[in-house]
């Protein structure tokens, strides 16, 4: 199933704008959330086909929200790509262990993001 609807979860307006701009220019429909709690509400209401998740946010961090989504039977099939400034290999491994299907370091390379989305959409 080709991915069309993407939810961006990031507390930074600049990051949300940057990622939205890349995705909209490439034909995706984008919604955004500023924190984990807002993201969970939107996911249940709108059922996005992909989630781009920041890690460092107020309230629940991206790892916690990713884990909550991965453990929810209704949401577990929604792939998550973590987009974080945390660039250590241990962060990447931890993110994938929480249920993420990809991990990109900020600033996100537009082509790497689009390639990852294409790979997930073909799976």
Number of C-alpha atoms within 10 A of each C-alpha: 8 12 16 15 17 23 24 27 28 27 19 14 11 10 18 21 14 14 21 20 14 16 19 12 9 10 10 15 15 19 18 21 20 17 24 26 15 12 22 17 12 16 19 12 9 12 16 21 19 22 25 24 29 31 24 18 16 13 11 14 16 26 23 15 23 28 17 17 24 19 14 10 9 11 16 15 13 16 22 28 24 28 29 22 15 17 13 10 9 10 16 20 13 14 25 19 13 20 21 25 15 19 25 21 15 14 12 16 12 14 10 11 20 14 11 17 21 13 12 19 15 10 8
